[in-house]
Amino acid sequence: MGVNPVPIKEVMKLVFEKIESGKTYTREDIETRWSGIVGEAGFKHSRPVVFKKSVLTVYVDNSVWMQELSMQKRKILKSLQKELGKDRISDIQFKIGEF
């Protein structure tokens, strides 16, 4: 009874997925992605400050921007999941705070 060979393409795909899943992101990596997703105005008023247990905590400088970003939360979360990996980020929490 022989073992079925696996195409090298499939092996390489699994190897790269494994490498990506173990990648850690620096604060600068996340801030750069955040800036690209929320735009210049959104970045002026908010900053990601903590990324723990797949939850990103973002400080926002006022309640108007907190409401604006909260309304866009689903879209922002999908974009971050696309950039960082769906299993890496599950939620975003917005809080009023200084950055």
C-alpha positions in Angstrom: 0.0 0.0 0.0 1.6 3.2 -1.2 1.3 6.8 -0.1 -0.3 9.2 -2.5 2.1 11.9 -3.5 1.2 15.5 -2.7 2.0 18.1 -5.4 4.8 20.5 -4.4 2.4 23.4 -5.0 0.1 22.2 -2.2 3.1 21.6 0.2 4.4 25.1 -0.5 1.0 26.7 0.1 0.8 25.0 3.5 4.3 26.1 4.4 3.6 29.7 3.6 0.3 29.7 5.4 2.0 28.3 8.5 4.7 31.0 8.3 2.1 33.8 7.8 0.0 32.5 10.7 2.9 32.8 13.1 3.9 36.3 12.0 3.9 39.0 14.6 3.0 42.6 13.8 4.7 45.6 15.3 2.8 48.6 16.4 4.1 50.4 13.4 2.8 47.7 11.1 -0.7 48.0 12.6 -0.6 51.8 12.6 0.4 51.8 8.9 -2.5 49.4 8.0 -4.9 51.4 10.2 -3.9 54.7 8.5 -4.5 53.1 5.1 -7.9 51.8 6.1 -9.4 54.8 7.9 -7.7 57.5 5.8 -5.9 60.6 6.8 -8.8 62.2 8.7 -9.6 59.0 10.6 -5.9 58.5 11.5 -5.7 62.1 12.7 -8.3 61.3 15.3 -7.6 57.7 16.2 -4.7 55.3 16.9 -4.6 51.5 17.6 -3.0 51.2 21.0 -3.4 47.6 22.1 -3.6 44.3 20.1 -4.3 41.5 22.6 -6.1 38.2 22.3 -7.3 39.1 18.7 -8.9 42.3 19.9 -7.6 45.7 18.7 -8.2 48.5 21.1 -8.3 51.9 19.4 -8.1 55.3 21.1 -10.2 58.0 19.6 -9.8 61.7 20.5 -13.5 62.6 20.7 -17.0 61.2 20.8 -17.9 62.3 17.3 -15.0 60.3 15.7 -15.8 57.4 18.1 -19.3 57.3 16.7 -18.1 57.7 13.1 -15.6 54.8 13.4 -18.1 52.7 15.3 -20.5 53.0 12.4 -17.7 51.8 10.0 -16.6 49.1 12.4 -17.7 46.1 10.2 -16.0 47.5 7.1 -12.8 48.3 9.1 -12.7 44.9 10.7 -13.1 43.1 7.3 -10.3 45.2 5.9 -8.0 44.4 8.9 -8.9 40.7 8.7 -7.9 40.8 5.0 -4.6 42.5 5.9 -3.7 40.6 9.1 -5.5 37.3 8.7 -9.1 36.5 9.6 -8.0 34.4 12.6 -5.7 37.1 13.9 -8.3 39.8 14.6 -11.9 39.2 15.8 -13.0 42.5 17.2 -12.2 46.2 17.5 -12.9 48.2 20.6 -13.1 52.0 20.5 -12.3 54.1 23.6 -11.9 57.8 24.2 -8.3 58.4 25.1 -5.1 60.2 24.3 -2.4 59.0 21.9 
